[in-house]
Amino acid sequence: MPAPSTSPGALLSSWVVLRGGSVHSALHVRTSPTAGLGLGVSSAVSPGTILVRLPLAAQLGAGGAADSDLQTLLDRVPAELWGARLGLHALRERAVGEGAGAFWPYIAALPSAFPGVPLFFPGEAVEALQYPPIVQQINKRSRWLVSFAREHLAAPRPAFAHASIDMGGLAWAWAAASSRAFRAQRGAAPVLLPLIDLANHTFDGPTAKVEGSADATCLVAARQLRAGEEVSLNYGPLSNDDLFLDYGTVDGFIVPGNPHDDVQLQFDLSLIEAARALPAELEGLTLRALGDWASPLSLVSEAKALRTLTGLCAISLSHFPTTAEEDAEVLRKGGMSGPMALAVQFRLEKKRILDAGIKACAARIRELQG
């Protein structure tokens, strides 16, 4: 009789079953040279087939904490830092360890480090992002992490088997949790979904979807799957800011040409004054109506608005210390650390959005004038 498989994927699948869930016989964990660990199927699967079913007992972070000390800590984390809240659940499971921790097989399979997550970037890589909204978010999170670890985790705590947790441990847990979290149902708090969270992201034709109910969350085939095909998910309409900050993998997460990416414009007072000079026909119009190019304002007003937007994009581009061409050349040459390469790729995508905006406005002005 052959020995049972001890691969992380097989162990995790067995654990799911022990927790009352199910795993389809065709589903397996696979390794890709570009995407790392992922999920695939070894035989054809019909649309609507449940590939993984996780009951609440197999979802980390579902509901409150059974441990009162852990709940006390969770209550001190701002709601916006949901990744840190989930991370505290993961830290507890890691602290109690094998035998006592219900989620130990899942915790043991998590990466030991996340160098592609901004929390672990060296200062020069954060500065190289050249994009204030993200730099401010990273610095804000870093300050909170240092403060919380010093104030609440430096002394031994019952929640962590009477061990203390340092800043690095909390950062690891935050990165591990945020990079894998799902909102199983609309409006629900994010949770960790073991095994399901190995499905990689794509905006282009995901092969599976996550469906949640009151008592379980399932990974379901979105269409007919061929033998050997990857099981992929669309994590949602997330910008590169979201992916970079909260869904970063070991190697980082930036989608070139992300259709959901955007840029926060910095406003120049002279341009705002120009915008205020637009006629009263703007009164009462919604942003959606203003953005409907199929129903323009008067030609003069439309052109003024477009020139104002062009100016805002141009000013934002001028605030970057480097150009898109220089960034592309730096990436082509290579030789940078992983975090530095991610920073350059991130800022390059922002510059491409601004450049595309300028070109789109110019084309629209020519169309109106024609």
C-alpha positions as CSV (number, residue, x, y, z in Angstrom):
1,M,0.0,0.0,0.0
2,P,1.5,3.4,-1.0
3,A,2.2,5.8,1.9
4,P,-0.4,8.7,2.2
5,S,0.8,12.0,0.7
6,T,2.3,14.4,3.1
7,S,2.5,17.4,0.7
8,P,1.1,20.6,2.1
9,G,-1.8,20.5,-0.3
10,A,-2.8,17.0,0.7
11,L,-2.4,17.8,4.4
12,L,-4.6,20.9,4.0
13,S,-7.2,19.0,2.1
14,S,-7.4,16.3,4.8
15,W,-7.6,19.0,7.4
16,V,-10.6,20.6,5.6
17,V,-12.4,17.3,5.6
18,L,-11.6,16.8,9.3
19,R,-13.2,20.2,10.0
20,G,-16.4,19.1,8.4
21,G,-15.8,20.4,4.9
22,S,-15.2,18.7,1.5
23,V,-12.7,18.8,-1.3
24,H,-13.4,17.6,-4.8
25,S,-11.3,14.6,-5.8
26,A,-10.0,16.4,-9.0
27,L,-8.7,19.5,-7.1
28,H,-5.0,19.6,-6.3
29,V,-2.4,22.2,-5.3
30,R,0.0,23.0,-8.0
31,T,3.1,25.2,-8.5
32,S,3.5,27.8,-11.2
33,P,6.9,29.4,-12.1
34,T,5.2,32.8,-12.3
35,A,2.3,32.6,-9.8
36,G,3.8,30.3,-7.2
37,L,1.3,28.0,-5.4
38,G,-2.2,27.7,-6.9
39,L,-5.0,25.3,-7.5
40,G,-5.8,23.1,-10.5
41,V,-7.9,20.2,-11.5
42,S,-6.7,16.8,-12.6
43,S,-9.8,15.8,-14.6
44,A,-12.7,17.6,-16.3
45,V,-15.2,19.4,-13.9
46,S,-18.7,20.6,-14.8
47,P,-19.9,24.2,-14.2
48,G,-21.4,24.7,-10.8
49,T,-19.4,21.8,-9.2
50,I,-18.4,22.5,-5.6
51,L,-14.6,22.2,-5.5
52,V,-14.2,23.1,-1.8
53,R,-16.7,23.5,0.9
54,L,-15.6,25.2,4.1
55,P,-18.0,25.3,7.1
56,L,-17.6,28.0,9.6
57,A,-15.4,25.8,11.7
58,A,-12.8,25.9,8.9
59,Q,-12.9,29.7,8.4
60,L,-10.4,31.6,10.5
61,G,-11.8,34.8,11.8
62,A,-15.4,34.0,11.3
63,G,-17.4,35.4,14.3
64,G,-15.8,36.7,17.5
65,A,-12.9,35.3,19.4
66,A,-13.6,32.6,21.9
67,D,-10.6,33.8,24.0
68,S,-11.4,36.9,26.0
69,D,-7.9,38.2,25.9
70,L,-7.8,38.0,22.1
71,Q,-11.2,39.7,21.9
72,T,-9.8,42.5,24.0
73,L,-7.0,43.0,21.5
74,L,-9.3,42.8,18.5
75,D,-11.5,45.6,20.0
76,R,-8.4,47.9,20.1
77,V,-7.8,47.5,16.4
78,P,-9.5,50.1,14.1
79,A,-12.0,48.6,11.7
80,E,-10.1,49.9,8.7
81,L,-7.1,47.8,9.7
82,W,-9.0,44.6,9.1
83,G,-5.8,42.8,8.0
84,A,-4.3,43.4,11.5
85,R,-7.4,42.0,13.1
86,L,-7.3,38.8,11.1
87,G,-3.6,38.7,11.8
88,L,-4.2,38.5,15.5
89,H,-6.3,35.4,14.9
90,A,-3.5,33.9,13.0
91,L,-0.9,34.8,15.6
92,R,-3.0,33.0,18.3
93,E,-3.1,29.8,16.2
94,R,0.6,30.0,15.6
95,A,1.3,30.6,19.3
96,V,-0.7,27.7,20.6
97,G,0.9,25.5,17.9
98,E,0.4,22.0,16.7
99,G,-2.0,19.9,18.8
100,A,-3.7,22.8,20.5
101,G,-4.3,25.0,17.5
102,A,-7.4,24.1,15.5
103,F,-5.9,25.7,12.4
104,W,-2.3,24.6,12.8
105,P,-2.1,22.7,9.4
106,Y,-3.2,25.9,7.7
107,I,-0.8,28.2,9.7
108,A,2.1,25.8,9.1
109,A,1.6,26.1,5.4
110,L,1.8,29.9,5.3
111,P,5.0,31.5,3.9
112,S,7.6,32.4,6.5
113,A,8.1,35.9,5.0
114,F,6.4,38.4,2.8
115,P,9.2,40.7,1.3
116,G,6.7,41.8,-1.5
117,V,4.4,43.4,1.1
118,P,5.0,47.2,1.6
119,L,5.1,46.8,5.4
120,F,8.5,45.0,4.9
121,F,9.9,47.5,2.4
122,P,13.1,49.3,3.3
123,G,12.8,53.1,3.5
124,E,14.4,53.7,0.1
125,A,11.8,51.4,-1.6
126,V,8.9,53.2,0.1
127,E,10.3,56.6,-1.1
128,A,10.8,55.2,-4.6
129,L,7.0,54.7,-4.9
130,Q,6.9,58.5,-5.6
131,Y,3.1,58.5,-4.9
132,P,2.1,60.3,-1.7
133,P,-1.3,58.6,-1.1
134,I,0.3,55.2,-0.9
135,V,3.5,56.4,0.9
136,Q,1.2,58.0,3.6
137,Q,-0.8,54.8,4.0
138,I,2.4,52.7,4.4
139,N,3.8,55.1,7.0
140,K,0.5,55.3,8.9
141,R,0.3,51.5,9.1
142,S,3.9,51.2,10.1
143,R,3.4,53.7,12.9
144,W,0.3,51.9,14.2
145,L,2.1,48.6,14.0
146,V,5.0,49.8,16.1
147,S,2.7,51.5,18.7
148,F,0.3,48.6,19.0
149,A,3.1,46.0,19.4
150,R,4.8,48.1,22.1
151,E,1.7,48.9,24.1
152,H,-0.2,45.6,23.9
153,L,2.0,42.7,22.8
154,A,5.4,43.3,24.5
155,A,4.3,41.5,27.7
156,P,3.2,37.9,27.7
157,R,-0.5,37.5,27.0
158,P,-2.9,34.6,27.6
159,A,-4.1,34.9,24.0
160,F,-0.7,33.8,22.7
161,A,0.0,31.0,25.2
162,H,1.5,33.5,27.6
163,A,4.1,34.5,25.0
164,S,5.0,38.0,23.9
165,I,4.8,39.1,20.2
166,D,7.3,41.4,18.6
167,M,6.6,43.9,15.9
168,G,8.0,41.5,13.2
169,G,5.5,38.8,14.3
170,L,2.6,41.2,14.1
171,A,3.7,42.4,10.7
172,W,4.0,38.8,9.4
173,A,0.5,38.0,10.6
174,W,-0.9,41.2,9.1
175,A,0.7,40.4,5.7
176,A,-0.4,36.7,5.8
177,A,-3.9,37.6,6.7
178,S,-4.5,40.5,4.3
179,S,-3.0,38.7,1.3
180,R,-5.5,35.9,1.7
181,A,-8.7,37.4,3.1
182,F,-12.1,37.1,1.5
183,R,-15.4,38.7,2.1
184,A,-17.5,35.5,1.6
185,Q,-20.8,37.5,1.6
186,R,-21.6,41.1,0.7
187,G,-21.0,43.4,3.7
188,A,-19.5,40.6,5.8
189,A,-16.1,41.0,7.6
190,P,-13.1,39.5,5.8
191,V,-12.2,35.9,6.8
192,L,-9.4,33.5,6.0
193,L,-10.5,30.6,3.8
194,P,-7.9,27.7,3.9
195,L,-7.3,26.0,0.6
196,I,-9.7,28.3,-1.3
197,D,-7.2,31.1,-0.7
198,L,-4.6,29.3,-2.9
199,A,-6.6,30.1,-6.0
200,N,-4.8,32.8,-7.9
201,H,-6.3,36.1,-9.1
202,T,-7.2,37.1,-12.7
203,F,-9.4,39.8,-14.2
204,D,-9.6,37.9,-17.4
205,G,-12.0,35.0,-17.3
206,P,-11.7,33.4,-13.8
207,T,-12.6,29.7,-13.8
208,A,-14.1,29.7,-10.4
209,K,-16.1,31.8,-7.9
210,V,-16.6,32.0,-4.2
211,E,-20.2,31.6,-2.9
212,G,-21.1,32.1,0.8
213,S,-24.0,31.2,2.9
214,A,-24.8,31.4,6.6
215,D,-23.1,28.1,7.4
216,A,-20.4,27.6,4.7
217,T,-18.3,29.1,2.0
218,C,-17.7,27.2,-1.3
219,L,-15.3,27.4,-4.2
220,V,-17.4,26.7,-7.2
221,A,-16.5,26.0,-10.9
222,A,-17.6,29.0,-12.9
223,R,-17.6,27.0,-16.2
224,Q,-16.5,23.7,-17.6
225,L,-12.9,23.0,-16.5
226,R,-10.5,20.9,-18.6
227,A,-8.1,18.4,-17.0
228,G,-4.9,20.3,-16.0
229,E,-6.6,23.7,-16.0
230,E,-5.9,26.3,-13.3
231,V,-8.6,27.2,-10.8
232,S,-8.6,31.0,-10.7
233,L,-10.7,33.7,-9.1
234,N,-11.4,37.4,-9.7
235,Y,-10.8,39.0,-6.3
236,G,-13.0,42.0,-7.3
237,P,-12.7,45.4,-8.9
238,L,-9.5,46.3,-7.0
239,S,-7.1,49.0,-7.9
240,N,-3.3,48.5,-7.8
241,D,-3.4,50.4,-4.5
242,D,-5.7,47.8,-3.0
243,L,-3.7,44.9,-4.5
244,F,-0.4,46.3,-3.5
245,L,-1.3,47.2,0.1
246,D,-3.7,44.5,1.1
247,Y,-3.3,41.6,-1.3
248,G,0.4,41.4,-1.8
249,T,1.9,38.0,-2.1
250,V,5.4,36.9,-1.2
251,D,6.6,38.6,-4.5
252,G,4.2,41.5,-4.5
253,F,1.0,42.1,-6.4
254,I,0.7,44.7,-9.2
255,V,-1.4,44.2,-12.3
256,P,-0.1,46.0,-15.4
257,G,-2.9,47.8,-17.2
258,N,-5.3,47.1,-14.3
259,P,-8.7,48.3,-15.6
260,H,-9.7,49.2,-12.1
261,D,-6.6,51.3,-11.2
262,D,-6.8,55.1,-10.7
263,V,-4.8,58.1,-9.7
264,Q,-5.6,60.6,-7.0
265,L,-5.2,64.0,-8.6
266,Q,-3.5,66.9,-6.7
267,F,-5.4,70.1,-7.4
268,D,-3.8,73.4,-8.5
269,L,-5.6,76.5,-7.3
270,S,-5.4,78.2,-10.7
271,L,-7.0,75.3,-12.4
272,I,-9.7,75.2,-9.8
273,E,-10.4,78.9,-10.5
274,A,-10.7,78.0,-14.2
275,A,-13.1,75.2,-13.4
276,R,-15.2,77.6,-11.3
277,A,-15.6,79.9,-14.3
278,L,-17.6,77.2,-16.2
279,P,-21.3,78.3,-16.9
280,A,-24.2,77.5,-14.7
281,E,-25.2,74.6,-16.9
282,L,-23.1,72.5,-14.5
283,E,-25.5,73.1,-11.7
284,G,-27.3,70.0,-10.5
285,L,-25.4,67.5,-12.7
286,T,-24.1,64.4,-11.1
287,L,-20.5,63.1,-11.6
288,R,-21.9,60.3,-13.7
289,A,-23.7,62.8,-16.0
290,L,-20.6,64.9,-16.2
291,G,-18.5,61.9,-17.2
292,D,-20.9,60.8,-19.9
293,W,-19.1,61.7,-23.1
294,A,-22.0,60.6,-25.2
295,S,-24.0,63.5,-23.8
296,P,-21.6,66.5,-23.7
297,L,-22.3,69.9,-22.3
298,S,-22.0,72.9,-24.7
299,L,-18.9,72.7,-26.8
300,V,-17.2,75.6,-25.0
301,S,-18.0,74.2,-21.5
302,E,-17.0,70.7,-22.5
303,A,-13.7,71.9,-23.9
304,K,-13.0,74.0,-20.7
305,A,-13.7,71.0,-18.5
306,L,-11.5,68.8,-20.5
307,R,-8.6,71.3,-20.5
308,T,-8.9,71.6,-16.8
309,L,-8.7,67.8,-16.4
310,T,-5.7,67.8,-18.8
311,G,-4.0,70.4,-16.7
312,L,-4.6,68.4,-13.5
313,C,-3.1,65.3,-15.1
314,A,-0.1,67.2,-16.4
315,I,0.6,68.8,-13.0
316,S,0.4,65.4,-11.3
317,L,2.8,63.9,-13.8
318,S,5.2,66.8,-13.3
319,H,5.3,66.0,-9.5
320,F,7.0,62.6,-10.2
321,P,10.8,62.9,-10.0
322,T,11.2,60.5,-12.9
323,T,9.4,60.0,-16.2
324,A,7.6,56.9,-17.4
325,E,10.3,56.3,-20.0
326,E,13.0,56.4,-17.4
327,D,11.1,54.0,-15.2
328,A,10.6,51.6,-18.1
329,E,14.3,51.7,-18.8
330,V,15.2,51.0,-15.2
331,L,12.9,48.0,-15.2
332,R,14.4,46.8,-18.4
333,K,17.9,46.9,-17.1
334,G,17.0,45.0,-13.9
335,G,19.5,44.5,-11.1
336,M,17.2,46.0,-8.4
337,S,15.9,44.4,-5.3
338,G,12.4,42.9,-5.3
339,P,10.9,45.8,-3.3
340,M,12.6,48.4,-5.4
341,A,11.4,46.8,-8.7
342,L,7.9,46.7,-7.3
343,A,8.0,50.4,-6.4
344,V,9.2,51.3,-9.9
345,Q,6.5,49.2,-11.5
346,F,3.8,50.7,-9.2
347,R,4.7,54.3,-10.0
348,L,5.1,53.5,-13.7
349,E,1.4,52.3,-13.8
350,K,0.3,55.6,-12.2
351,K,2.2,57.6,-14.8
352,R,0.6,55.5,-17.6
353,I,-2.9,56.3,-16.3
354,L,-2.2,60.0,-16.3
355,D,-0.6,59.9,-19.8
356,A,-3.7,57.9,-21.0
357,G,-6.0,60.5,-19.4
358,I,-4.2,63.4,-21.2
359,K,-4.4,61.6,-24.5
360,A,-8.0,60.8,-24.1
361,C,-8.9,64.4,-23.2
362,A,-6.9,65.7,-26.2
363,A,-8.7,63.3,-28.5
364,R,-12.1,64.3,-27.2
365,I,-11.3,68.0,-27.6
366,R,-10.3,67.4,-31.2
367,E,-13.5,65.4,-31.7
368,L,-15.6,68.3,-30.3
369,Q,-13.9,70.9,-32.4
370,G,-14.3,68.7,-35.6
